[in-house]
Amino acid sequence: MAATNNQDLESKIATEVGHADVYDEKAAISDFKADAIEAENAEHNMTVLQAVRAYPMASFWAFVMSCTIIMESYDVFLMGNFVALPAFRNKFGVPYPGHKDYIIETKWQQALQVSGQLGALIGVFLAGPLTSRIGYRWATLTGLMLLNIFIFSMYYAESLPVMFVSQLLEGVPWGIFIANAPAYCSEIVPIQLRAPCTQMLQMFWAIGSIIVNGVAYNYNSLDSDIAYKVPIALQWMFPTPLMVLIFLAPESPWWLTRKGRFEDAAKAVERLGRKSAVNSTETVSMMRRVIDMEKSVKKPNHLELFKGTDLRRTLIVCGVYAAQNLTGNLIANQAVYFFQQAGVDNELAFALGLITSALQMVFVMLSWILTTYYGRRDIYLWGSFANFVLLIALGIAGSTGTNNAASLAQASLGLIVSVLFTLGPAPASWVIIGETSAIRLRPLTTGMGRATYYIVEIPCIFLASYMLNPTGGNLGGKCGYVWGGTAFICLAVAWWGLPEMKDRSYREIDIMFKRKIPAREWKKTEIDVNDDE
């Protein structure tokens, strides 16, 4: 009897202890969720200025990471200028009947402009697995070290095939930079700063083109190797200083949280924000809540991007990236050459190229205000519509003849198309790309999106070069009809499928994708702060 009573007592104690463990676990989960809710509400209630004051270093490190985009922009515009640079044409070109100068053959013009993109295509596929494994900082540092080495081969190139291979090699680190930068920038800042900090990428794209166009304008009258050797050598300005800064930068706290390194994530949050304004424990709890919602026993892989709700997210990112090449943006990449083919003299063409780049930077800064206060979807759609109208107008101007007025009209419209693209669709794209992907799959999604960009851009470069080159289609401004047609298709698809993610936390974005809410309903849909699915 005594033995039975002892067993009953032990059983009762064990049961009570078990209940206590369950209670403690539930209490811990409840506290964890409460902290997450507090952090999310704090971000929602911040104004833009309050967010800047609370996270001053987050804005600075986003600025530093965005600087890596200068290098791809610089080289893309460099090749666009080289095909118009007299010294480069005389060195690598062939004589063309009716022209006093040499020209770069269409096939080599196309090859040189596509070589970097081929390398970048390799780079973006490397970036996802590499970043998932070693983090944004070390993946970017790897790319910078490689770029420093590959610039040598381009500088000493004495033939177009060597120039092609050099560009291809340089493209590999570009792919790493362009895949990582938007993801890193969107992860280290609060909700209110996601738009301006990711749009800095477009600003640095414009800065790269300003430097190139300024150098090309300065050297376009020289008929020696210096005219193109100096612009190539200037690429060394960027990698080493950026390596030092990025080595000192904090890792993304979202990446650290995904790896279960919660203390390191809290330290990263404290480095990004002011201790007096940021509760790192609550912020990491918010990150853990979102990551737990996305948790899977599988390691992230590319196949997941095309399954379930992640398929829709992947299609949006890929579609926005692809549209950048289908809405006349390549006119900006070949601005000087476009102006020359429109009938503008050599000196004015280079000056207009420099003016275009400078205006692009100004308009990108104006776009910060638009996308921060008016959202992404509306700015993207209205900007795309304006772009479509201007491209058709460019086509009409190109069809009116070859007189001086028609040439000036084509040059003016080409400049306006290139500039207005950086006010709406281009900068809004970077925000959309950074916000759309799931946290768990973000490095892979941004890499896949940029890969789509290059896959679409490569044939578009061939098409653009063919349409403008005198040995090809020789269409001049009439290329506006072609780009206007593709721009209209992109506009229609965006109206149907692009959601508005302004002021949405990553938790809310996850839930809305899982609930399959139509794109046009996002703006008026409310998500309860307690919802986890």
Secondary structure per residue as TSV (DSSP state, phi and psi in degrees):
chain	resnum	aa	ss	phi	psi
A	1	M	-	360.0	-43.0
A	2	A	H	-63.0	-41.2
A	3	A	H	-61.1	-40.3
A	4	T	H	-63.9	-42.7
A	5	N	H	-63.7	-39.0
A	6	N	H	-62.9	-41.5
A	7	Q	H	-63.1	-42.2
A	8	D	H	-62.2	-40.3
A	9	L	H	-65.3	-44.6
A	10	E	H	-61.8	-41.1
A	11	S	H	-62.3	-41.0
A	12	K	H	-65.4	-42.5
A	13	I	H	-64.0	-44.6
A	14	A	H	-60.2	-41.9
A	15	T	H	-63.0	-43.4
A	16	E	H	-65.7	-40.6
A	17	V	H	-62.1	-42.9
A	18	G	H	-60.4	-45.4
A	19	H	H	-61.7	-37.1
A	20	A	H	-63.9	-40.9
A	21	D	H	-62.9	-44.5
A	22	V	H	-61.7	-41.8
A	23	Y	H	-62.9	-45.1
A	24	D	H	-61.5	-40.9
A	25	E	H	-64.1	-44.4
A	26	K	H	-64.2	-39.2
A	27	A	H	-63.9	-40.3
A	28	A	H	-63.6	-43.7
A	29	I	H	-63.0	-40.8
A	30	S	H	-63.2	-43.8
A	31	D	H	-64.9	-41.2
A	32	F	H	-59.2	-46.1
A	33	K	H	-68.9	-37.9
A	34	A	H	-62.2	-42.4
A	35	D	H	-62.3	-41.3
A	36	A	H	-63.1	-41.6
A	37	I	H	-64.9	-42.1
A	38	E	H	-58.9	-45.7
A	39	A	H	-65.4	-41.3
A	40	E	H	-66.6	-42.7
A	41	N	H	-62.2	-38.6
A	42	A	H	-61.8	-41.9
A	43	E	H	-66.9	-41.6
A	44	H	H	-62.6	-36.3
A	45	N	H	-83.2	-7.7
A	46	M	-	-73.6	144.4
A	47	T	-	-87.4	173.1
A	48	V	H	-61.1	-45.0
A	49	L	H	-66.2	-38.2
A	50	Q	H	-64.0	-38.5
A	51	A	H	-65.0	-39.8
A	52	V	H	-63.5	-42.6
A	53	R	H	-67.9	-36.8
A	54	A	H	-74.6	-32.7
A	55	Y	-	-125.8	59.4
A	56	P	H	-65.3	-39.6
A	57	M	H	-75.0	-25.6
A	58	A	H	-61.7	-42.8
A	59	S	H	-63.8	-39.5
A	60	F	H	-64.8	-46.4
A	61	W	H	-70.4	-29.9
A	62	A	H	-65.0	-39.3
A	63	F	H	-59.5	-45.8
A	64	V	H	-63.5	-47.9
A	65	M	H	-63.5	-35.8
A	66	S	H	-64.3	-26.7
A	67	C	T	-60.4	-24.7
A	68	T	T	-62.6	-23.8
A	69	I	H	-70.2	-23.5
A	70	I	H	-53.6	-38.1
A	71	M	H	-68.7	-40.4
A	72	E	H	-68.9	-45.2
A	73	S	H	-57.5	-46.8
A	74	Y	H	-54.9	-48.1
A	75	D	H	-75.0	-35.0
A	76	V	H	-61.5	-47.3
A	77	F	H	-72.5	-27.3
A	78	L	H	-60.9	-48.1
A	79	M	H	-66.8	-34.9
A	80	G	H	-62.9	-35.0
A	81	N	H	-78.1	-35.0
A	82	F	H	-60.2	-37.1
A	83	V	T	-68.3	-15.6
A	84	A	T	-104.8	-7.8
A	85	L	-	-79.9	120.3
A	86	P	H	-55.0	-43.8
A	87	A	H	-64.0	-38.7
A	88	F	H	-69.0	-42.1
A	89	R	H	-64.1	-40.1
A	90	N	H	-68.4	-29.8
A	91	K	H	-79.0	-44.2
A	92	F	H	-114.9	-1.5
A	93	G	-	-93.5	-175.1
A	94	V	E	-129.0	153.1
A	95	P	E	-67.5	147.4
A	96	Y	-	-132.2	127.5
A	97	P	T	-54.9	132.8
A	98	G	T	90.0	-6.9
A	99	H	-	-116.6	135.6
A	100	K	S	-76.5	-25.6
A	101	D	S	-98.5	166.3
A	102	Y	E	-77.3	158.5
A	103	I	E	-130.5	153.6
A	104	I	-	-80.4	126.5
A	105	E	-	-56.5	148.5
A	106	T	H	-53.6	-44.2
A	107	K	H	-63.0	-37.5
A	108	W	H	-79.7	-33.4
A	109	Q	H	-59.4	-44.2
A	110	Q	H	-67.1	-44.2
A	111	A	H	-63.0	-42.7
A	112	L	H	-65.8	-36.6
A	113	Q	H	-79.9	-16.4
A	114	V	H	-99.3	-16.6
A	115	S	H	-62.6	-46.1
A	116	G	H	-61.5	-37.5
A	117	Q	H	-67.3	-34.8
A	118	L	H	-63.6	-43.0
A	119	G	H	-64.7	-41.9
A	120	A	H	-64.5	-32.8
A	121	L	H	-61.2	-39.6
A	122	I	H	-65.9	-42.6
A	123	G	H	-61.5	-40.8
A	124	V	H	-68.7	-31.5
A	125	F	H	-73.6	-28.1
A	126	L	H	-75.2	-33.1
A	127	A	H	-62.2	-43.6
A	128	G	H	-59.1	-60.4
A	129	P	H	-61.7	-37.4
A	130	L	H	-64.6	-46.1
A	131	T	H	-68.7	-40.2
A	132	S	H	-59.3	-31.8
A	133	R	H	-86.8	-48.2
A	134	I	H	-112.8	-4.2
A	135	G	H	95.8	165.9
A	136	Y	H	-65.7	-41.7
A	137	R	H	-61.7	-54.7
A	138	W	H	-70.5	-31.9
A	139	A	H	-65.0	-42.6
A	140	T	H	-67.8	-40.3
A	141	L	H	-61.5	-38.5
A	142	T	H	-60.2	-44.8
A	143	G	H	-62.8	-41.1
A	144	L	H	-65.0	-40.0
A	145	M	H	-63.6	-42.7
A	146	L	H	-63.4	-41.0
A	147	L	H	-63.0	-41.6
A	148	N	H	-54.5	-38.4
A	149	I	H	-74.7	-44.9
A	150	F	H	-69.4	-23.8
A	151	I	H	-61.3	-31.7
A	152	F	H	-56.5	-44.6
A	153	S	H	-64.6	-34.3
A	154	M	H	-72.8	-38.3
A	155	Y	H	-63.3	-38.7
A	156	Y	T	-94.3	8.0
A	157	A	-	-66.1	133.9
A	158	E	-	-119.8	7.9
A	159	S	S	-149.4	159.3
A	160	L	H	-65.7	-37.4
A	161	P	H	-60.5	-40.9
A	162	V	H	-67.2	-38.9
A	163	M	H	-60.5	-39.8
A	164	F	H	-62.1	-49.1
A	165	V	H	-64.9	-39.0
A	166	S	H	-61.5	-44.5
A	167	Q	H	-63.3	-39.7
A	168	L	H	-61.3	-44.0
A	169	L	H	-65.2	-41.6
A	170	E	H	-63.0	-30.0
A	171	G	H	-64.6	-28.0
A	172	V	H	-59.1	-52.9
A	173	P	H	-64.9	-30.3
A	174	W	H	-56.1	-43.7
A	175	G	H	-58.8	-38.5
A	176	I	H	-65.6	-44.5
A	177	F	H	-63.0	-47.6
A	178	I	H	-72.1	-25.4
A	179	A	H	-78.3	-37.1
A	180	N	H	-84.5	-37.5
A	181	A	H	-58.4	-51.9
A	182	P	H	-63.9	-35.5
A	183	A	H	-67.2	-47.0
A	184	Y	H	-62.3	-47.1
A	185	C	H	-60.9	-39.6
A	186	S	H	-73.8	-22.6
A	187	E	H	-87.0	-25.3
A	188	I	H	-95.0	-4.2
A	189	V	S	-117.1	156.9
A	190	P	-	-72.8	172.1
A	191	I	G	-50.5	-46.8
A	192	Q	G	-68.1	-18.2
A	193	L	G	-104.8	1.1
A	194	R	H	-62.7	-39.5
A	195	A	H	-66.3	-58.8
A	196	P	H	-62.9	-34.9
A	197	C	H	-74.5	-34.7
A	198	T	H	-78.1	-28.0
A	199	Q	H	-72.8	-15.5
A	200	M	H	-58.1	-26.1
A	201	L	H	-58.6	-42.8
A	202	Q	H	-69.2	-33.6
A	203	M	H	-64.7	-42.1
A	204	F	H	-72.5	-27.0
A	205	W	H	-60.9	-43.1
A	206	A	H	-67.0	-38.1
A	207	I	H	-63.3	-41.7
A	208	G	H	-57.2	-42.1
A	209	S	H	-71.3	-32.1
A	210	I	H	-63.3	-45.6
A	211	I	H	-61.0	-46.8
A	212	V	H	-61.9	-48.5
A	213	N	H	-66.7	-34.2
A	214	G	H	-65.3	-44.1
A	215	V	H	-66.1	-45.3
A	216	A	H	-63.5	-38.9
A	217	Y	H	-62.9	-38.1
A	218	N	H	-69.6	-36.7
A	219	Y	H	-102.5	-0.5
A	220	N	T	-65.1	-21.5
A	221	S	T	-88.0	-8.9
A	222	L	-	-83.7	139.8
A	223	D	-	-112.9	56.5
A	224	S	S	-145.3	170.8
A	225	D	T	-59.9	-24.6
A	226	I	H	-57.4	-33.5
A	227	A	H	-58.9	-30.7
A	228	Y	H	-115.0	-18.4
A	229	K	H	-69.6	-42.4
A	230	V	H	-62.5	-48.1
A	231	P	H	-58.2	-36.1
A	232	I	H	-65.7	-45.7
A	233	A	H	-63.9	-29.9
A	234	L	G	-64.4	-14.7
A	235	Q	G	-60.6	-27.0
A	236	W	G	-70.0	-7.7
A	237	M	G	-62.4	-31.6
A	238	F	S	-93.7	-48.4
A	239	P	H	-60.8	-47.2
A	240	T	H	-66.2	-49.0
A	241	P	H	-58.4	-38.9
A	242	L	H	-67.8	-34.3
A	243	M	H	-59.7	-42.7
A	244	V	H	-63.3	-47.4
A	245	L	H	-66.0	-44.6
A	246	I	H	-70.8	-28.7
A	247	F	H	-61.4	-35.7
A	248	L	H	-83.5	-12.7
A	249	A	S	-72.0	152.9
A	250	P	-	-76.7	149.7
A	251	E	-	-71.5	155.9
A	252	S	-	-60.8	124.7
A	253	P	H	-62.6	-27.6
A	254	W	H	-65.9	-42.1
A	255	W	H	-64.1	-42.9
A	256	L	H	-63.5	-39.2
A	257	T	H	-66.8	-39.0
A	258	R	H	-59.2	-33.1
A	259	K	T	-84.4	0.7
A	260	G	T	78.9	11.9
A	261	R	-	-94.4	71.7
A	262	F	H	-69.1	-36.8
A	263	E	H	-66.3	-42.7
A	264	D	H	-64.6	-36.8
A	265	A	H	-63.9	-41.6
A	266	A	H	-63.5	-40.7
A	267	K	H	-63.8	-39.3
A	268	A	H	-63.4	-41.9
A	269	V	H	-60.6	-41.3
A	270	E	H	-66.7	-30.8
A	271	R	H	-73.3	-28.7
A	272	L	H	-82.6	-30.9
A	273	G	S	-121.3	173.7
A	274	R	-	-83.7	131.3
A	275	K	T	-57.8	-33.1
A	276	S	T	-72.3	-19.4
A	277	A	T	-111.4	-10.6
A	278	V	-	-125.2	131.2
A	279	N	-	-99.7	101.3
A	280	S	H	-65.1	-33.3
A	281	T	H	-64.1	-45.8
A	282	E	H	-66.3	-39.5
A	283	T	H	-63.5	-43.3
A	284	V	H	-66.5	-35.2
A	285	S	H	-61.4	-39.9
A	286	M	H	-61.8	-41.9
A	287	M	H	-65.2	-42.8
A	288	R	H	-62.4	-37.1
A	289	R	H	-61.9	-45.6
A	290	V	H	-67.1	-42.3
A	291	I	H	-67.2	-35.7
A	292	D	H	-65.2	-34.5
A	293	M	H	-63.8	-32.3
A	294	E	T	-96.2	1.7
A	295	K	-	-58.0	141.7
A	296	S	-	-146.1	149.3
A	297	V	S	-74.8	-17.6
A	298	K	S	-84.2	150.3
A	299	K	-	-74.4	144.5
A	300	P	-	-56.2	133.1
A	301	N	-	-144.1	161.9
A	302	H	G	-63.0	-28.5
A	303	L	G	-63.9	-32.6
A	304	E	G	-62.8	-25.6
A	305	L	G	-63.2	-18.9
A	306	F	G	-114.5	24.5
A	307	K	S	-125.6	145.5
A	308	G	H	55.8	-142.5
A	309	T	H	-70.1	-21.0
A	310	D	H	-68.0	-23.0
A	311	L	H	-61.6	-45.2
A	312	R	H	-61.6	-41.7
A	313	R	H	-65.3	-41.7
A	314	T	H	-63.4	-42.4
A	315	L	H	-63.3	-37.8
A	316	I	H	-65.1	-48.5
A	317	V	H	-61.7	-46.1
A	318	C	H	-65.1	-39.4
A	319	G	H	-65.4	-43.1
A	320	V	H	-64.6	-41.2
A	321	Y	H	-64.3	-45.4
A	322	A	H	-61.7	-38.9
A	323	A	H	-62.7	-25.1
A	324	Q	H	-61.2	-26.2
A	325	N	H	-94.5	-10.7
A	326	L	H	-107.5	7.3
A	327	T	S	-123.3	30.0
A	328	G	S	89.8	4.3
A	329	N	H	-63.0	-28.0
A	330	L	H	-67.7	-17.7
A	331	I	H	-63.9	-39.3
A	332	A	H	-66.6	-39.5
A	333	N	H	-66.2	-26.1
A	334	Q	T	-118.1	35.9
A	335	A	H	-55.9	-48.6
A	336	V	H	-62.3	-45.7
A	337	Y	H	-64.7	-37.9
A	338	F	H	-61.4	-45.5
A	339	F	H	-62.5	-38.9
A	340	Q	H	-62.9	-44.2
A	341	Q	H	-71.8	-20.6
A	342	A	T	-78.9	-5.0
A	343	G	T	105.0	7.4
A	344	V	-	-83.3	143.2
A	345	D	-	-68.8	163.0
A	346	N	H	-57.5	-49.2
A	347	E	H	-62.5	-44.9
A	348	L	H	-67.9	-34.8
A	349	A	H	-60.9	-45.3
A	350	F	H	-67.8	-36.5
A	351	A	H	-64.9	-42.9
A	352	L	H	-64.3	-36.2
A	353	G	H	-60.9	-41.3
A	354	L	H	-68.3	-41.3
A	355	I	H	-62.8	-41.8
A	356	T	H	-57.8	-47.2
A	357	S	H	-63.6	-42.0
A	358	A	H	-64.4	-43.8
A	359	L	H	-64.9	-34.6
A	360	Q	H	-60.2	-42.3
A	361	M	H	-64.2	-41.6
A	362	V	H	-62.6	-44.0
A	363	F	H	-70.2	-30.8
A	364	V	H	-62.7	-42.3
A	365	M	H	-64.7	-36.2
A	366	L	H	-65.0	-33.8
A	367	S	H	-66.3	-24.7
A	368	W	H	-56.1	-42.5
A	369	I	H	-67.1	-45.4
A	370	L	H	-61.6	-50.9
A	371	T	H	-74.2	-27.8
A	372	T	H	-70.4	-41.1
A	373	Y	H	-102.2	-23.3
A	374	Y	H	-113.8	-2.7
A	375	G	-	95.1	-180.0
A	376	R	S	-98.0	-48.0
A	377	R	H	-59.8	-52.2
A	378	D	H	-62.5	-43.5
A	379	I	H	-64.0	-41.9
A	380	Y	H	-64.2	-45.8
A	381	L	H	-68.4	-47.0
A	382	W	H	-66.7	-37.5
A	383	G	H	-64.7	-40.3
A	384	S	H	-66.4	-37.4
A	385	F	H	-65.9	-44.0
A	386	A	H	-61.6	-39.3
A	387	N	H	-63.2	-42.6
A	388	F	H	-60.3	-46.1
A	389	V	H	-62.0	-43.9
A	390	L	H	-66.9	-36.1
A	391	L	H	-66.5	-39.7
A	392	I	H	-65.9	-39.7
A	393	A	H	-62.2	-37.6
A	394	L	H	-62.5	-42.4
A	395	G	H	-60.8	-41.2
A	396	I	H	-64.7	-43.1
A	397	A	H	-61.9	-36.9
A	398	G	H	-71.7	-15.7
A	399	S	T	-95.0	-4.0
A	400	T	S	-87.5	-7.7
A	401	G	-	132.0	-169.3
A	402	T	S	-117.2	19.2
A	403	N	S	-74.1	172.8
A	404	N	H	-63.2	-39.4
A	405	A	H	-63.6	-41.6
A	406	A	H	-65.0	-39.6
A	407	S	H	-63.3	-45.2
A	408	L	H	-65.9	-37.4
A	409	A	H	-63.4	-43.5
A	410	Q	H	-63.8	-45.0
A	411	A	H	-62.3	-42.3
A	412	S	H	-64.3	-46.2
A	413	L	H	-67.2	-36.9
A	414	G	H	-61.7	-41.1
A	415	L	H	-64.7	-45.2
A	416	I	H	-64.3	-42.2
A	417	V	H	-59.1	-46.5
A	418	S	H	-63.7	-36.6
A	419	V	H	-79.4	-47.9
A	420	L	H	-65.9	-25.4
A	421	F	T	-60.1	-30.6
A	422	T	T	-87.6	0.7
A	423	L	T	-92.9	-33.7
A	424	G	T	-119.1	-83.2
A	425	P	H	-60.1	-43.1
A	426	A	H	-65.3	-56.1
A	427	P	H	-67.1	-34.9
A	428	A	H	-62.3	-32.2
A	429	S	H	-58.6	-43.1
A	430	W	H	-63.6	-37.8
A	431	V	H	-66.1	-45.9
A	432	I	H	-60.3	-43.7
A	433	I	H	-61.8	-42.6
A	434	G	H	-69.5	-31.0
A	435	E	H	-91.2	-26.2
A	436	T	H	-74.3	-41.3
A	437	S	S	-70.7	150.7
A	438	A	-	-66.5	145.6
A	439	I	T	-56.5	-45.3
A	440	R	T	-62.4	-35.3
A	441	L	T	-105.4	10.0
A	442	R	H	-56.8	-50.2
A	443	P	H	-59.1	-35.8
A	444	L	H	-72.9	-39.8
A	445	T	H	-67.3	-45.7
A	446	T	H	-65.2	-35.4
A	447	G	H	-64.7	-44.4
A	448	M	H	-64.4	-39.8
A	449	G	H	-61.7	-45.7
A	450	R	H	-68.3	-32.5
A	451	A	H	-61.0	-40.8
A	452	T	H	-60.7	-40.7
A	453	Y	H	-55.0	-49.1
A	454	Y	H	-69.7	-37.7
A	455	I	H	-62.6	-37.2
A	456	V	H	-78.8	-38.1
A	457	E	H	-66.0	-37.9
A	458	I	H	-58.5	-53.2
A	459	P	H	-66.0	-30.3
A	460	C	H	-66.4	-35.2
A	461	I	H	-63.2	-44.7
A	462	F	H	-59.7	-43.6
A	463	L	H	-65.3	-46.3
A	464	A	H	-62.1	-43.7
A	465	S	H	-64.8	-40.8
A	466	Y	H	-63.8	-42.9
A	467	M	H	-65.9	-33.4
A	468	L	H	-92.0	-29.7
A	469	N	-	-69.7	135.9
A	470	P	T	-59.4	-28.5
A	471	T	T	-85.3	-0.3
A	472	G	T	-113.1	-125.1
A	473	G	T	-75.4	-28.3
A	474	N	-	53.4	45.5
A	475	L	-	-84.7	-25.9
A	476	G	G	59.9	-131.6
A	477	G	G	-65.8	-17.6
A	478	K	G	-66.3	-11.8
A	479	C	H	-63.6	-17.3
A	480	G	H	-58.5	-33.0
A	481	Y	H	-62.4	-42.5
A	482	V	H	-65.6	-51.7
A	483	W	H	-68.8	-29.9
A	484	G	H	-64.3	-38.8
A	485	G	H	-64.7	-46.5
A	486	T	H	-69.2	-33.0
A	487	A	H	-63.9	-37.6
A	488	F	H	-65.3	-40.6
A	489	I	H	-62.2	-44.1
A	490	C	H	-62.5	-39.9
A	491	L	H	-62.1	-44.7
A	492	A	H	-63.7	-43.4
A	493	V	H	-65.6	-40.9
A	494	A	H	-65.0	-40.7
A	495	W	H	-60.1	-36.8
A	496	W	H	-79.3	-37.6
A	497	G	H	-120.1	-1.4
A	498	L	-	-95.4	116.1
A	499	P	-	-84.0	163.3
A	500	E	-	-96.7	116.7
A	501	M	-	-110.8	14.6
A	502	K	T	-61.4	136.1
A	503	D	T	63.2	19.1
A	504	R	-	-100.7	133.7
A	505	S	-	-75.9	165.2
A	506	Y	H	-65.1	-28.6
A	507	R	H	-64.7	-46.4
A	508	E	H	-63.6	-40.2
A	509	I	H	-63.0	-44.0
A	510	D	H	-57.4	-48.0
A	511	I	H	-63.5	-42.5
A	512	M	H	-66.9	-35.8
A	513	F	H	-68.0	-40.7
A	514	K	H	-65.3	-32.5
A	515	R	T	-82.9	-2.1
A	516	K	T	56.0	43.1
A	517	I	-	-72.0	129.0
A	518	P	-	-57.7	148.3
A	519	A	G	-55.4	-40.1
A	520	R	G	-77.5	-5.1
A	521	E	G	-100.4	-7.0
A	522	W	G	-61.2	-40.7
A	523	K	G	-60.8	-34.3
A	524	K	G	-103.4	6.7
A	525	T	-	-86.7	133.9
A	526	E	-	-107.3	137.3
A	527	I	-	-118.4	124.3
A	528	D	-	-66.5	141.9
A	529	V	T	-65.6	-18.7
A	530	N	T	-89.6	-10.3
A	531	D	-	-71.5	138.3
A	532	D	-	-117.7	-1.8
A	533	E	-	-157.2	360.0
